[in-house]
């Protein structure tokens, strides 16, 4: 396995960095230019990671090379859920979108299944894996896409739980919260809800109709208070008051634009184009 980095994180492998942001793109690069590396060392690393780091079912936890054991003695379920979500959405999902069915897609669905098997947050709409917008936004993106990859209706059902929680309950991203990131580590909820909305255009028109008004409300409010005079997204806002919290420009603008353009493609709402 590879360490988190070669300085302060050299002693650990972790899911949200080493696994999510580095290793899968080593695999992807090897798949393109070095098949021996792809079929050899890259696959061996996956086997080792799966064997050593799976802590709750298939869900990974941080591994210490010097301890030859988990870095933390106690299980931190929120941390495990976060790392698992990052590994799926940032790493294994784009890898699977290129490779198709593979040992890496098996790892992805194994982690995803165990996340939802161990979902611990009770809501009016069923259990969800987290209250964290980043984690839930990543889940919405992953579940929507993996539903189409597999045809497994459970993944759509889990995504709808999250959609109901944010759009039909009292956790609407722009109506019910006083802080919303329009950059990485928060803005995933925006594009995630839009991806679910697009999925339901094909797989659940009745539910899509329920979501249309709250989805538009979210996107319209972001357009209203979330951009500077040049039309660029701020880092973060208070969507209730309209106050800009961090006026620096988001380097995660592509997440947001992807959500807006997806809804435009589905509904033809010109403002979103």
Secondary structure, 3 states (H helix, E strand, C coil): CCCCCCCCCCCEECHHHHHHHHHHHHHHHHHHHCHHHHHHHHHHHHHHHHHHHEEECCEECCEECCCCEECCCCCCHHHHHHHHHHHHHHHHHHHHHHHCCCHHHHHHHHHHHHHHHCCCECCCCCCECCCCHHHHHHHHHHHHHHHHHHCCHHHHHHHHHHHHHHHHCCCCCCCCCCCEECCCCCCHHHHHHHHHHHHHHHHCHHHHHHHHHHHHHHHHHHHHHCECCCCCEEEEECCCCCCEEEEEECCCHHHHHHHHHHHHHHHCCHHHC
